[in-house]
C-alpha cells in the first residue's frame, strides 16, 4: 500500500500512516527499524554511532549541519559501546533516521518524556533550517540531535531514543473563530452538567437507594466521568437492619 490522502485531509499522521510513509521511502534509516519505534502518533528517533562535542548550540542557517560541526567541534566520542555525556557540555549526534518528505508533509520533533525526567536538554536540527525541532515540508536530508545534560552526566549509546518526531499534513492549526466556537461548545456542555446530574439521580435498581453522579473536580469544565455509585445494596442494608433490631430486642 502507498500513502494517499483525500483533498481535505490534514492533521497529524497516526501510526498506520507513519508506517506507510516509511514504506514509501519518506523515512530512511541506516539500521533496521525497531518494531516499537512507531508510537500511536509519532516516531522515536535513535542516536547514531558518534557524538560531536561542540563549543555552543547553533542553527545551520544557509549551510548544512555537517559543515557547522566541522567549524565548531572540539572532539568526537564513539557511542558504539556507550559513552558518558558530561553536564554543561553541548553535543551534536547524527540520528539513524533521515527524511525524504513529500511536498505536503512537514514534521515537528520534541523530547521524549523520559528525557525530561532525566533533565537532559535535547532538540532536533536539520540542514539549512532556522529553527529547532521544525522540519519543513518536502525536506530531504539527515537529522541531528543536540544534547546537553543539565543536572548530572548521562550514559547514552547508539540506538538510544531521546526525541520523537510527528508528521503533519497541511495546516491543522485552529484560527481565532474556530477556537471561539470550540470554547462556546465546552461552555454549553459545562453549564448542562448540573441539570444532567439531577436527572440522573434516582433509585438504584438493586436497593431502592439513591445513586449519584460524581464529577472530576480537576477537569470539570472539559471532561466529566459519570460514576454510578450505590451506597449500599439491599442485601447488606437489610442484614444490618435485622442485626440492629435483634440486638435491641435482646
C-alpha positions in Angstrom: 0.0 0.0 0.0 1.1 3.6 -0.6 0.3 6.6 1.5 -2.7 8.5 -0.1 -4.9 11.4 1.2 -8.2 12.9 0.3 -8.0 16.6 -0.8 -9.3 17.9 2.6 -7.2 15.5 4.8 -5.0 17.4 7.2 -3.5 16.9 10.7 -1.1 14.6 12.5 -0.3 11.3 10.9 -1.2 8.2 13.0 1.0 5.1 13.4 -0.5 3.4 10.3 0.3 6.3 8.1 3.8 6.7 9.6 4.5 3.1 8.7 3.2 3.7 5.1 5.4 6.9 4.9 8.4 4.8 5.9 7.5 2.1 3.4 7.2 4.7 0.6 10.8 6.0 1.4 9.7 9.1 3.3 11.6 7.9 6.4 15.0 6.4 5.9 17.2 4.5 8.4 20.8 3.4 8.5 19.9 0.4 10.7 16.9 -1.8 10.7 14.0 -0.1 12.4 12.8 -1.4 15.8 9.2 -2.7 16.0 8.1 -0.4 18.8 9.8 2.6 17.3 6.5 3.8 15.8 4.2 5.2 18.5 0.5 6.0 18.1 1.2 9.4 16.6 5.0 9.7 16.5 8.2 8.1 15.6 11.1 7.6 18.1 14.4 8.9 16.8 17.6 6.9 17.6 21.1 8.2 18.2 23.8 7.3 15.7 27.3 5.9 16.4 29.2 9.1 17.1 28.7 12.3 19.1 30.5 15.6 18.5 31.2 17.9 21.3 30.8 21.5 20.1 31.6 24.9 21.5 28.0 26.0 21.7 24.5 25.5 20.4 23.9 26.6 16.8 21.5 26.6 13.9 22.9 25.9 10.4 21.1 28.7 8.6 22.1 28.5 5.0 24.6 25.7 5.4 24.4 22.0 6.4 24.8 20.8 10.0 27.8 18.8 9.0 29.6 21.9 7.8 28.9 23.7 11.1 30.1 20.7 13.0 33.4 20.9 11.2 33.7 24.5 12.2 32.7 24.1 15.9 33.6 20.6 17.0 36.1 20.1 19.8 36.3 16.3 19.7 34.4 13.1 18.7 33.0 10.4 21.0 32.1 6.9 19.9 28.7 5.8 21.1 29.0 2.2 19.8 29.8 0.8 23.3 28.2 3.7 25.2 29.6 6.9 26.4 29.1 9.4 29.2 27.9 12.9 28.2 29.1 15.5 30.8 26.9 18.3 32.3 27.4 21.8 30.9 28.6 20.5 27.5 26.8 20.6 24.1 26.9 17.5 21.9 25.6 17.0 18.3 24.7 13.4 17.4 23.7 12.4 13.9 20.5 10.3 14.1 20.0 7.0 12.4 16.8 8.3 10.8 16.8 10.7 7.9 13.8 12.1 5.9 12.7 12.4 2.3 9.3 14.1 2.9 6.7 14.7 0.3 5.9 18.3 -0.6 2.7 18.3 1.5 4.1 16.8 4.7 6.1 18.6 7.4 7.4 17.4 10.8 8.0 18.6 14.3 10.2 17.0 17.0 10.1 17.1 20.8 12.0 15.4 23.6 10.5 12.2 25.0 9.1 12.4 28.5 11.8 10.1 29.9 14.4 12.6 28.7 12.7 15.4 30.6 12.7 13.4 33.8 16.4 12.9 33.5 16.8 16.7 33.0 18.6 16.3 29.6 18.1 19.2 27.3 17.7 17.9 23.7 16.3 19.2 20.4 16.5 18.2 16.7 18.1 20.2 14.0 18.2 19.7 10.2 20.1 21.1 7.3 19.5 24.7 6.2 16.9 25.3 8.9 16.4 28.5 11.1 14.5 26.8 13.9 14.9 23.9 16.3 12.5 20.9 16.2 10.9 22.1 13.0 11.2 20.3 9.6 9.8 22.0 6.6 7.6 20.1 4.2 9.5 18.4 1.4 12.7 18.2 3.4 15.3 15.7 2.1 18.3 15.2 4.4 19.7 14.0 7.7 18.6 14.8 11.2 20.7 15.6 14.2 20.1 15.7 18.0 21.6 18.5 20.1 22.1 17.1 23.6 23.1 19.0 26.8 22.8 17.2 30.2 21.8 19.7 32.9 21.9 18.1 36.3 24.2 15.0 36.1 26.2 13.1 33.4 24.2 10.6 31.4 25.2 7.4 29.7 24.0 7.1 26.1 24.8 4.6 23.3 24.0 4.1 19.7 20.2 3.5 19.4 19.2 5.5 22.5 16.0 7.3 22.0 15.8 10.8 23.4 13.5 12.5 20.9 10.4 11.8 18.9 9.0 13.3 15.7 5.5 13.9 14.5 4.4 14.3 10.9 1.7 16.7 9.8 -0.1 17.2 6.5 -1.5 20.7 5.7 -2.2 23.5 8.2 -4.1 21.9 11.1 -4.0 24.9 13.4 -7.3 26.5 14.5 -7.9 30.1 13.8 -9.4 32.6 16.3 -13.0 31.9 15.1 -12.7 28.1 15.4 -11.2 28.4 18.9 -14.0 30.7 20.0 -16.6 28.3 18.7 -14.9 25.4 20.4 -14.8 27.3 23.7 -18.5 28.1 23.4 -19.3 24.5 22.8 -17.5 23.4 26.0 -19.2 26.2 28.0 -22.6 25.0 26.9 -21.7 21.4 27.9 -20.3 22.5 31.3 -23.5 24.5 32.1 -25.6 21.5 31.4 -23.8 19.3 33.8 -25.8 20.1 37.0 -29.1 19.5 35.2 -27.8 16.2 33.9 -26.8 15.2 37.4 -30.2 16.0 38.8 -31.9 14.0 36.1 -29.6 11.1 36.7 -30.4 10.9 40.4 -32.8 8.2 41.1 -33.3 4.9 42.9 -30.8 2.1 42.4 -32.2 -0.8 40.5 -30.9 -3.1 43.2 -31.6 -1.5 46.5 -34.1 1.4 46.1 -31.4 3.8 47.5 -30.3 6.9 45.6 -27.5 6.7 43.2 -25.3 9.7 42.4 -23.1 11.1 39.7 -19.6 12.2 40.7 -17.6 14.7 38.7 -13.8 15.1 38.4 -13.1 18.4 40.1 -9.8 19.0 38.2 -11.3 18.8 34.7 -14.9 19.7 35.5 -15.2 22.2 32.6 -13.9 19.8 29.9 -14.4 16.2 30.7 -16.9 14.5 33.0 -16.7 11.0 34.3 -20.2 9.7 35.3 -19.7 7.1 38.0 -22.8 5.3 39.1 -22.5 4.6 42.8 -24.9 2.8 45.0 -24.1 3.4 48.6 -25.3 0.1 49.9 -27.1 -2.9 48.4 -30.5 -4.2 49.5 -28.9 -7.4 51.0 -26.3 -5.6 53.1 -28.7 -2.9 54.2 -31.4 -5.4 55.2 -28.9 -7.5 57.0 -27.7 -4.6 59.1 -31.2 -3.5 59.9 -32.1 -7.0 61.0 -29.0 -7.3 63.2 -29.7 -4.0 64.8 -33.3 -5.0 65.5 -32.2 -8.3 67.1 -29.7 -6.6 69.4 -32.4 -4.1 70.6 -34.8 -6.9 71.4 -32.1 -8.8 73.3 
